[in-house]
């Protein structure tokens, strides 16, 4: 029985920024950023990853295995290939999907057990409602909503509403959204707190709203916790910040932190991650130093 099992596709990412106009290629995806973030924290929770990739990412899977991270790779004919393009404002990006991976099935996941399943969806068909409902009978469900709000048309990614949201959110214990996703999810509600209340009314007890460089809001137990954004020394790459936030938040909650403590811990991890390309590579002392 894992404390925390992350299920999601590790991806081939191409990241383009004003400082890197030609782009760099690297691994990515929720499962990738969460795995490395947890790896760099004390190894005092039982954590694992389930992913599905093509042969092109076998070297990345081997790196993760060699680091001692418990990872299961379910073979897929191809990997997810994302192109992420950022402007001067790191809170804005455009995306293209150049290839997709096979979705996860109940049959593939029947032997996995965890107290918390974190579903890192990247595209709308990654994890079906049936799979979410199946896993919710085994443990708590945390969902990063991003993939359920992405429609791919001619390789370009467009925001859409999520037709199965009321069904899936009934089985969801923790939902992670950003300020743009929560507006799409609640049919245009611009008041963040009111939007969080709407999601709570759909059956989600814990709503995490990241606001980019402006911090985050956690809505739980009918109370709003406003978490500051800690300024980084420099801003290099925001890719994976939302995943790093969720990793830190779940780690801290599993370790007994309250909502506000977990939010601050997660925010400090994001600050360290922003300062370089790739996943979080800091340590718990650096995280605590930022909070203090």
N, C-alpha and C positions, 0 to 999 in steps of 0.2 A: 504493500500500500504506500504510494507516494504521498508526500505532503502536498506536492504541487507538480502537475504534469502539464506541460505546454504542448498543444497540438496545432501544428500549422506548417505551411510550406516554407522551407528555406529557398531563397530565390537567387537568381543571377540579377544583380542590380547594376545599372549604369547611372552614375550621379553626375549631373552637369550643374555647375554654379558659375557665377561671374568670375570667380577666382580659378575655376577649372573648366574653361569653356569647351575644351575638347572632351571632357568627361573622364571619369575613371570607372573601371569595372571592378566589382567586388561582390561578395555574398551579402545577402540581406534577408528581409522577411522577419515577421514577429518571432518565429521560433529561433532564428539566428541571434537576434539582438537580446532576447530574453535569456537564452542559454548562456551567452558569454557574460551578460550582466550578473546572473546568479553565480556563475563560476568565480567571479572576482570578489564575491562576498564570502564571509566565513562559511565553510561547508558543514553547516549545522542544521540544515533541513534536507529532507529526502526529495530530490528534484529529478525530473526526467523530461525528455523531449520525444515526440513522435512527429516525423516529417515524411515527405514523399518528394523525391527528386529524380531527375534523369542522371545518366552517367556523367554529364558535364560537370556536376558538382560533387563527384565522388571524393575529390581531394579535400573539399571543405568538410564533408562528413568525417573523413579520416582525421582531420585536424581536431575536430570536436571530440571524437572518440579518444584520440591520443592524449587529450587534456584531462581525460577521466570523467567526462560528462556522459551520463547515461542517455544514449540516443538510439532510437529505432528508426531506420530509414525504410519506408515502404516504397518499393520501386515504382517509378512512373515513366512512361515513354519519353516525356520531356519535363523540364523544370519550368517554373514560372520565371519569366524574364521581364523585369520592370525597367523602364527608363524614367528617372525622376529628374525634373529640371526645375531649379530654383532661381528666383530673381534676387534682387538686392534685399527684399524683405523675405527673411527666412521662413516666415509664417505662410508664404504663398508658394505653391508648386504646381506644375502640370505633370501628367503621367501618361506614358504609353505602355501597353502590354504587348510584348513581342512574341511570347509563347506562354502556354498554360500547363499546369500539372494536373494529374488525376485527383478527383475529390476523395475525401476520407469516407469510409463506409463502416457500418455497425460491425460487420464481420471482421474487419481489420482491427477494430478497437475493443473487441469483446473480452480480451484477456488483460486489459489495462485497468488498474484501479487507482484512485487518488482521492484525497480529501477535497482538493480543488483542481478542476480541469480548466485551464486557460485556453480558450479557443481563439487563436490568432488568425482570423479570417482575412484574406487578401482579395478574394474575388467572391461574388455572390454565391457560387455553387460549391465552394470549398467544403462546407459543413452543412448538411441538409437539416431541416427541422427535426426529422426523425432521429438523426444522430444526436442532436442536442438533447432531445427528450430522453433518449436511451441513456446518455451519460448523466443526466440530471438525477436519475434513480440511483446512481452510484456515488455521487459526490456533488459539491457545490460547483456551479458554472459561472466562470468569468468570461465575458466576451469583449473583444475589441471590435467595435461595430464597423470599422472602416471598410472591410471587404463586402459587407452586405449592402453598402451604399454605393458600390462601384459597378457601373455598366460599361462594358468595352464595346466600342463601335469603331470599326476600321482602325484598330490598335489604340485609339485614344480612349482615355478614361473619363467618364462623365458621372456627376453625382445623380443618384436616383433615390426615390423613397424605397422602402424595403417592404415588399408585399406580405412577407410572412412574419413581420415584426411582432404583432400581437400574440401570435402563437408561440414564437420562440422566447419572447421576453417573459412569458409566464414561467418558463423553466430557468430563468437567468437570475443569479444572485448578485452579481456585480457586473455593471456595464461601464466600459470605458469609451468615452467620446471626446472629440474636440469641439471647439466653438462653432465650426462650420457644420460638422456632422449632426450635432444636436438640433440645429435649426432645420436641417433637411428631415431629420427623424420626426420632428414635431410639427411638420407641415408649415414651416416658416415662423415659428415662435422665436422672436429675437431676444426676449428676456430670458437670460440663462437660467435664473432660479425658477421661473415659471415653467420653462421647458423641462428642468429636472423634476419638478413636481408632477408633470404630465407622465414622464417615464416611470416615476414611482407608482402612479395610479395604474400603470399597465402591469405591475407586479414585480418590479425590480427594487429590492431593498436598499441597494448601495449604488449610487451613480457617481462616477468619476468624470469630471469635465476638465480637460486640459485647455489652457488658454494661451499656448505658445509662450512667449517671453513674459506674459503678464501673470503667470502663475497658474493656479488651478482651484477648482471648487469641488468639494466632496459633499454630497447630500446623503445622509444616513440618519436613521432614527429621528426623522422629521427635523433635522438640524443641518444648517449649512456651515461647513468649515472652509474658510478662505485661506488658501495656502499661497505664500509669496513665491514669486519667481526670483531665484538667486542669480545675480548677474555673473556671467562667465567672464574670464579674463580676455577671451577672444571668441568670436563665433566663426567656426569653420564649417560644420555640417550638421544639419538638424535631422537628417535621415535616421530613423530608429529612436528618436527621443520619446515618442509616445509609448513605444514598447519598453524602453528603459524605465519609464515612469511606472508602468504596470508591474514590471518585474520587481522594482524596489518596493512598491506599495504592498504587493502580495507577500514578499519576503518579510517585511516589517510586521504585517498583520499576523502572519503565521508565528512570528516570534513574540507576539503578545502586545505589540504597539496599538494604541488607540488610533482613531481615524486621522486626527490631526498630526500625530507623531509620524504615522505611516506616510501621510501626504508630504510632509516636510522632508522625510528621508528620500522619497521618490523624486521630489523636486531637486534636491541636492545632487542626486545621481545624474539627472538630466543636465545640470549645469556642467558637470565634469565631462559628460558625453559630448556636449556641444563644442567642446574645445578641440576636437579632432575628428577626422573621418574614421568610420568604423564603429564597432560596438564599445560599450563602456569598458574601460580598463583600469578604473580607479580602485580604491579599497575603502573599507568601512571607516578607517581613521580620517581619510580625506572627506568622505561624506559628512561625518559628524563635525568636522572642522568647519565646513561651509554652513551647516545649520547653526552652529554656535556663533 
